C-alpha cells in the first residue's frame, strides 16, 4: 500500500472518529436537559454508540498496524511519544466513560457527563494533532503542493518579444506518461 493510500486511510479514520465524538456530544447535550425522556434518549443513544466507542479504543491500540507503520516512521521521537501518551489517556478516559455509562440510569445520569466530555475533548485534540502530523508528511488530496514561480516570458517591458527568447521544445516525457494503476495490497 502506497504511503498516500495509508495516509488517506488515516484521514478517513480521523473523520469517522470525529463523527463518533460529535454523536457522543449530542447525546450528552440531551443528558443535561431536565426532561426524563431526554435522559432516556441520551442513555439509549450513548449505549448504541458502543461500536463507535470501540473504534476509538481500536485506533489507540493500533500502533503496530501495518497501516500506521509508515506514518510513525515519519515522526520525530518526541512526536511519537506524544501520540502514544495521548492514546493511553484516551483509552483511560473511554474506560472511565464506559464505567459511568454502565451504571447510569435516568435519575443518575450526571456523573457520566464529565467523563463523556473528557473523551470528546481528548479525542478532538488528539485527532487535530495527528492531522497536523499527516499534513506535514503529505498534503491532503486536492490541495496544491507548492506554488511554482512564473518563468520570465521573454517579453520586454512594452510586451514585445525579445529577439533572444527561445520557445521551449515539447517534452518527450509528456508523451510517455502511463495511467496510474492501483498497487496490489501486500497484506492480502
N, C-alpha and C positions, 0 to 999 in steps of 0.2 A: 504494500500500500504506500503510495507516494506521500511525502510529507504534507503536501497541501490537502490531500484527502483526509489525512489524520487530523489536521488542524480544523478542517471544515466539520468533521465529525464532532470534535470537541466544542466547536462553536454551536452546533445544533444541540448538543447535550446541555450547554450552558443556558440556551433559550428554554429548554424543557425544565431545567431546574428552577429558573426564574418564574416560569409559569406555575410550577408547584408552589413556590413561595408566595406568589400572588393569590393563589387559591386558599392557602393557609391563612393569609392576611384577611381575605374576605370573610372567611368563617369566623375568625377571631373578632372581627367587627360586629358580627351578629351576636357573639357571646357577650359583648359589652352592653348590649341593649337590655332594658329592664323586662322585656317580654319573655315569658317562659317558653312560648312557642318558638321564638327566635333562638333561645338557648338550645332547645332540642334540635332544631335545624342545624345549628352550629356543630353540636356534638356529632350528629349523623354525618354531616359534611366532612368534618375532620377525620372521622373514622373511615370514611370511604376513600380518603386520600392516602391510605396506608401504602399502596403500591408506589405512589409518588414519593412518599417519605422514605420508603426502602430504596428508591432510586437515588435519593440524596446520600444515603449511607453507602450505597454501592459506588457512587462517584468518589467518595472519600477513601474507600478501601481499594480502589482500582489503581493504585500507584504502580503496580507491577504489570499492568496490562500492556500488551504489545501496542495498542492504540496510543498510549501516552508515552511510551518509551522514548521516542524521538523528541517529543515535547520536553521531557525532563532533561534530556541530554543537552538541550539548548540553554538551560538555565544556569545561572551562577549558583554556587553552593548556598549563599545566603537566601537567594530567591527560592531555591528548593526547600530549604529549612522552613521558610515562612509558609510555603504552601502545605508542607507536611504538618506543621503546627496548627494551621487553620483547619485542616482536615480533621485532626484529633479533636479540636474544640467543637467543630460542627457535630461530630459523632457523639460527643458527650451531651451537647445541647439537644440533639434529637432523642437520645436515650432519656434525658430528663423530661422532655416533652411527652414522649410515649408513656412514661410512667404516670405523669399527671393526667394524661388523656385516658389511660386505662381506668383510673379511679374517679374520673369526673362524672358528675351527674348533673341533672338540670338545675338543682339547687346548690350544687357545689362545683361551680364552673370557674370561679375567679382564680384559683391557684394555677390553672392551666394557661391562662392568658400570658403572663410574663414569660413562661417557658416557650410558648409558641412565637412570641415576638422576638425572643433571643435567637431562635432558629432562623427566622426570616432575615433578621438584620445581619447575622453572621454569614448566612448563605449569600446574600446580596453583596456584601463587602468582599467575600472570597471570589465570587464569580467576576466581579469588577476587576479584581487584581489579576485573576487568570486571563481575562480578556486582554488586559494591558500587556501581559507577557506574550500572549498569542499574537497580538498586533505588532509587537516588536519583532517576533520571529518571522511572521509572514503577514502581509497586508490582507485585509478581508477582500473577498471576491467583489469586483465591481468598483473598487477604489483605485485610482491611479497610483502606480508605484512611485513615480517621481516625474517631475516636470523636466522635459528636455529643452534646453535653451534654444532659441531660434537662431538658425545659421544666418550669416550675412547673405543678403540676396544678390550681391554683386552689382547693385544699382547705386548710382551716385546720389547726392543729396536732392537732385531735381527729379529723380525717378528714371533717369536714363541709364541704360545698361552700360557698364564699363566694358572696355574692349578686352581686358584680360580675364574676365569672368568666364568660366567654362561650365557647360552643362554636365550634370552628373551622368555617368554611364548607368544603364539599367543593371540592377544586381542579378547575378546568376543564381544566387542563393534563394531569391524570392520564388523562382520557378520550381525549386526542388523541395518545397515545404510539404511534408506529408501530413495527412489529417491525424488528429490526436485519437488514440485508441486507449481504452481502459486497460490498465495493467491487471494481470491475474492476481488475485488475492492470495498471498503466500500462506496464510493460515488455513485456507480451505482445501 
